[in-house]
Amino acid sequence: MELTLQTKKEYQKFGLAFGLAAILVQSFPLIYGAFTTNVAATSVIGKLIIVPFSTPAILFIGLAILKSYKEKALFWIGLLGVWMSVILNLYIFYGGQEVLLETILNSITRKGMAMILSLLVLRYFFQKNNFIHLIIGFMAIVVLATLNSFLLYSEKLTATEILEQSLWGGLFYVFTLGIGYILFKIFIGNDDHEGEKVEEEIPTFSPSQLVFYFMLLGLYFADFWKGGMSWQAEMNILFQMVFAIIGIVYFSKNIITIGMALTLVSLIGRIVAFYQTNSAEAAFGIGFSLLVLGLFEFSRRSENKSNKSPRVKTK
């Protein structure tokens, strides 16, 4: 199931179709709930305002604006969506109330993680323009979310309850992709493929970037292994996530060097903490830092041995 996107018009209509689908799928339950339950109208309106800035809607809208897959620009649009979503949520639902800093930082981290994973799904899709890749990518996100739910709530919820919640999350992507595909076929014109062609560079996976993907995967489950919630812990996780994202989107040899230096500093701090507390968490921290340091060394060697073949595919 290939979706051949070659012109700016095709990219624009692709982004509009799937962005509109994501907004509709998220908005319909809110509107339905407003008429069938006693939910306050202001709450529903507030959530509807936030919907366009949520992931993956903001990324599809970004594609429509850019009229091509420019990953770095799309990344910044995604960051804007994360920021606006968090700020609007605080202003609309918690205006005048005291909100803990760690709660805000955790919200930024979770929304940022959802954004970068969706961006990687789009990268995976545009490498081949295969609609199946889009389905596989978003289903992988559902699997990660399900596993994370089992780790966090297995003692509070039954397996059936967790799977039911995950099923609703999966249905969101199913309906978004299904409606988006239908809208795209409606929007697209017979002469749209004759417009201005798009010359784009789509990054591909490199073994040198493996450490950043590993960091991202480990941080996705941070709510499980980080222990108690504190602003220091949340700030540390947010910083690591931002660094991992930069390593993926703005990869360079200098990023690897900086990462190795920061990991060494972190390792020293974790060793000191272990001698002071002798706790299992501190021991786990040492092991994790050593593993990340080893992966950085692997990335450094892979980068040094890489051949002269291009990292990107130009269409």
C-alpha positions in Angstrom: 0.0 0.0 0.0 2.2 2.8 -1.3 1.3 6.4 -0.9 3.4 8.1 -3.5 4.1 11.6 -2.3 6.3 13.6 -4.7 4.9 17.1 -4.9 4.2 19.9 -2.4 0.5 19.6 -3.0 0.5 15.9 -2.2 2.5 16.5 1.0 0.1 19.3 2.0 -3.0 17.3 1.4 -1.5 14.3 3.2 -0.8 16.4 6.3 -4.2 18.0 6.2 -6.0 14.7 5.8 -4.3 12.9 8.6 -4.1 16.0 10.8 -7.8 16.5 10.5 -8.4 12.8 11.1 -6.4 12.9 14.4 -8.3 16.0 15.5 -11.7 14.5 14.7 -10.9 11.2 16.4 -9.8 13.0 19.6 -12.6 15.5 19.5 -15.6 13.2 18.9 -15.4 11.4 22.3 -15.2 14.8 24.0 -18.2 16.2 22.2 -20.1 13.0 22.7 -19.3 13.1 26.4 -20.5 16.7 26.7 -24.0 15.7 25.5 -24.3 12.4 27.4 -22.7 13.2 30.8 -22.5 16.0 33.3 -19.1 17.1 32.2 -18.7 20.9 32.5 -18.8 22.7 29.1 -15.8 24.7 29.9 -13.8 21.5 30.5 -14.8 20.1 27.1 -14.0 23.4 25.3 -10.6 23.6 27.0 -9.7 20.0 25.9 -10.9 20.8 22.4 -8.6 23.8 22.3 -5.6 21.6 23.3 -6.4 18.8 20.7 -4.7 20.5 17.7 -1.4 20.7 19.6 -1.4 17.1 20.7 0.6 14.3 19.0 0.4 13.2 16.2 -2.0 15.9 15.1 0.6 18.7 15.4 3.1 16.7 13.3 0.6 16.1 10.5 -0.4 19.8 10.6 3.4 20.6 10.4 3.7 18.5 7.3 0.8 20.4 5.7 2.5 23.7 6.6 6.0 22.7 5.4 4.6 20.8 2.3 7.5 18.3 2.7 9.2 16.1 5.2 11.8 18.5 6.7 12.6 16.6 9.9 14.4 19.4 11.8 11.7 21.9 11.1 9.0 19.3 11.9 10.8 18.6 15.1 10.6 22.2 16.2 6.9 22.3 15.3 6.4 19.2 17.4 8.2 20.9 20.3 5.9 23.9 20.0 3.0 21.6 20.2 4.3 20.0 23.4 4.9 23.3 25.0 1.5 24.8 24.0 -0.2 21.6 25.1 1.4 21.7 28.6 0.9 25.5 29.0 -2.7 25.5 27.8 -3.5 22.6 30.1 -2.1 24.4 33.1 -3.8 27.7 32.2 -7.2 26.2 31.4 -7.5 23.5 34.1 -5.2 24.7 36.9 -5.3 28.5 36.6 -4.8 30.0 40.1 -4.0 26.6 41.6 -0.7 25.4 43.0 0.9 22.8 40.7 4.0 20.9 41.7 7.1 21.4 39.5 7.7 17.7 39.2 4.2 17.3 37.8 4.9 19.9 35.1 8.3 18.4 34.3 6.8 14.9 34.1 4.0 16.1 31.7 6.6 17.7 29.4 8.7 14.5 29.4 5.7 12.3 28.6 4.4 14.6 25.8 7.9 15.1 24.5 8.4 11.3 24.3 5.1 10.8 22.5 6.2 13.5 20.0 9.6 12.1 19.2 8.2 8.5 18.8 5.6 9.8 16.4 8.3 11.7 14.5 10.3 8.5 14.1 7.2 6.7 12.8 6.9 9.4 10.1 10.5 9.0 9.3 10.0 5.3 8.9 7.0 5.9 6.7 8.6 8.4 4.4 11.7 6.2 3.8 9.5 4.0 1.6 6.1 5.9 1.4 4.5 2.6 2.4 1.3 3.0 4.4 2.0 -0.3 6.1 5.0 1.3 7.7 2.7 3.9 9.2 0.5 1.2 10.7 3.4 -0.8 12.1 5.1 2.3 13.6 2.0 3.5 15.5 1.2 -0.1 16.6 4.7 -0.3 18.1 3.9 2.8 20.1 0.7 1.1 21.4 2.8 -2.0 22.4 5.2 0.2 24.3 2.4 1.9 26.1 0.8 -1.4 27.0 4.1 -2.8 28.4 4.6 0.4 30.4 1.0 0.2 31.8 1.7 -3.4 32.9 4.9 -2.3 34.7 3.2 0.6 36.4 -0.3 -0.7 37.3 -0.1 -4.5 37.4 -0.6 -4.3 41.2 -3.6 -2.0 41.0 -5.4 -3.2 37.8 -6.1 -6.6 36.3 -4.5 -7.6 33.1 -7.9 -7.4 31.4 -8.4 -3.8 32.5 -4.9 -2.8 31.3 -5.5 -4.5 27.9 -8.9 -2.8 27.6 -7.3 0.6 28.1 -4.6 -0.3 25.6 -7.2 -1.4 23.1 -8.8 2.1 23.3 -5.4 3.6 22.6 -4.9 1.3 19.7 -8.3 2.2 18.3 -7.4 5.9 18.3 -4.6 5.2 15.9 -6.7 2.7 13.8 -9.4 5.3 13.3 -6.9 8.1 12.7 -5.1 6.2 10.0 -8.3 4.9 8.5 -10.1 8.2 8.4 -6.9 10.0 7.3 -6.4 7.6 4.4 -10.0 8.1 3.2 -9.7 11.9 3.5 -6.4 11.9 1.6 -8.0 9.9 -1.2 -10.9 12.5 -1.3 -8.6 15.5 -1.1 -6.0 14.4 -3.7 -6.6 15.5 -7.3 -5.6 13.8 -10.5 -3.2 16.6 -11.4 -1.6 17.1 -8.0 1.3 14.8 -8.9 2.2 17.3 -11.7 3.0 20.2 -9.3 6.3 21.3 -7.9 8.4 18.3 -7.0 9.8 17.9 -3.5 13.6 17.2 -3.1 14.0 16.0 0.5 16.6 14.3 2.6 15.2 11.5 4.8 17.6 10.4 7.6 18.2 6.6 7.9 19.2 4.5 10.9 22.9 4.4 11.6 24.6 2.1 14.2 26.4 5.2 15.5 23.0 6.4 16.8 22.2 3.2 18.7 23.0 4.6 22.1 20.4 7.4 21.6 17.7 5.0 20.7 18.6 2.9 23.7 18.4 6.0 26.0 15.0 6.9 24.5 13.7 3.4 25.1 15.0 3.3 28.7 13.6 6.7 29.5 10.2 5.7 28.1 9.9 3.4 31.2 11.4 6.0 33.6 8.2 6.2 35.6 8.8 2.5 36.6 12.4 2.6 37.6 13.1 6.2 38.7 11.7 5.5 42.2 10.0 8.4 44.1 8.8 11.5 42.2 10.8 14.6 42.8 11.6 17.7 40.7 15.3 16.7 40.7 14.6 13.3 39.3 12.1 14.7 36.7 14.6 17.4 35.6 17.3 14.7 35.2 15.0 12.5 33.1 13.8 15.5 31.0 17.4 16.6 30.3 18.4 13.0 29.3 15.4 12.8 27.0 16.2 16.1 25.3 19.9 15.0 24.8 18.7 11.7 23.3 16.4 13.5 20.9 19.1 15.9 19.9 21.4 12.9 19.3 18.8 11.4 16.9 17.7 14.5 15.1 21.0 16.5 15.1 23.4 13.6 15.1 27.1 14.3 14.9 30.4 13.0 16.2 30.5 15.9 18.7 27.2 14.8 20.2 28.8 11.4 20.9 31.8 13.1 22.6 29.6 15.3 24.7 27.5 12.3 25.7 30.5 10.3 26.8 31.7 13.2 29.0 28.3 13.7 30.6 28.0 9.9 31.2 31.4 9.8 32.9 30.4 12.7 35.2 27.1 10.9 35.9 28.9 7.6 36.6 31.2 9.3 39.2 28.1 10.8 40.9 26.4 7.5 41.0 29.4 5.7 42.4 29.6 8.4 45.2 25.9 7.9 45.9 26.3 4.1 46.1 29.1 4.4 48.7 26.9 6.8 50.7 23.7 4.7 50.6 24.6 1.2 49.5 21.1 1.1 47.9 19.9 -1.1 45.1 18.7 2.0 43.2 22.3 3.4 43.3 23.7 0.1 42.1 21.3 0.0 39.2 22.3 3.6 38.4 25.9 2.5 38.2 25.1 -0.4 35.9 22.9 1.7 33.6 25.6 4.4 33.3 28.3 1.8 32.5 26.0 0.3 29.8 25.3 3.7 28.3 29.0 4.5 28.4 29.7 1.3 26.6 27.2 2.1 23.9 28.7 5.5 23.5 32.1 3.9 22.9 30.4 1.5 20.4 28.8 4.5 18.6 32.2 6.3 18.5 33.9 3.4 16.9 31.0 2.8 14.4 31.3 6.5 13.4 35.0 6.2 12.9 34.7 3.1 10.8 31.7 4.2 8.8 32.2 4.2 5.1 31.7 7.2 2.8 28.1 6.1 1.8 25.5 8.8 2.5 23.4 8.7 5.7 20.4 10.1 3.9 18.3 9.1 1.0 17.3 11.8 -1.4 14.1 11.4 -3.2 
